[in-house]
Amino acid sequence: MWRKSSRSNGNGEANCVEVALNGSAARVRDSKNRAESVVAAPGWAAFIGAVKRGDFENR
């Protein structure tokens, strides 16, 4: 099941990131370009940890 980012804009444009989790990997796609990328679970967990810590703020 694809989930849309809570940070997606709601102004009618399709600017968002969608994620589908399946236990061993995360499938990620841009809503404008449906080609998807696959991220292994350890890499996805590291990415989410960095987001929660604010590692990408003000870059």
C-alpha positions as CSV (number, residue, x, y, z in Angstrom):
1,M,0.0,0.0,0.0
2,W,1.4,3.4,-1.0
3,R,1.4,6.2,1.5
4,K,1.8,9.8,0.7
5,S,4.1,12.1,2.6
6,S,2.4,14.3,5.2
7,R,4.5,17.1,3.9
8,S,3.0,16.9,0.4
9,N,1.4,20.1,-0.8
10,G,-2.4,20.0,-1.1
11,N,-2.8,22.7,-3.7
12,G,-3.8,20.4,-6.6
13,E,-0.2,19.8,-7.8
14,A,1.2,16.3,-7.5
15,N,4.4,17.2,-5.6
16,C,4.8,14.4,-3.2
17,V,6.8,11.4,-2.2
18,E,5.0,8.1,-1.8
19,V,6.4,5.1,0.2
20,A,5.3,1.4,0.4
21,L,6.9,-0.7,3.1
22,N,7.1,-4.5,2.8
23,G,9.3,-5.7,5.7
24,S,12.6,-6.2,3.9
25,A,12.6,-3.0,1.9
26,A,10.9,0.4,1.3
27,R,9.7,1.3,-2.2
28,V,9.8,5.0,-2.8
29,R,8.4,7.0,-5.7
30,D,7.7,10.6,-6.8
31,S,4.0,11.0,-7.5
32,K,4.9,12.8,-10.8
33,N,7.2,10.0,-11.9
34,R,5.9,6.6,-11.0
35,A,9.2,4.8,-11.5
36,E,10.1,3.5,-8.1
37,S,13.3,2.9,-6.2
38,V,13.8,0.2,-3.6
39,V,15.7,0.9,-0.4
40,A,16.8,-2.1,1.8
41,A,15.3,-2.0,5.3
42,P,18.6,-1.1,7.1
43,G,19.1,1.8,4.7
44,W,15.5,3.0,5.2
45,A,15.8,2.8,9.0
46,A,19.0,4.9,8.8
47,F,17.3,7.5,6.6
48,I,14.3,7.7,8.9
49,G,16.7,8.1,11.9
50,A,18.5,11.0,10.2
51,V,15.2,12.7,9.4
52,K,14.0,12.4,13.0
53,R,17.4,13.8,14.3
54,G,17.0,16.8,11.9
55,D,20.2,15.9,9.9
56,F,18.7,17.4,6.8
57,E,17.5,20.7,8.2
58,N,18.9,23.9,6.7
59,R,20.8,22.2,3.9
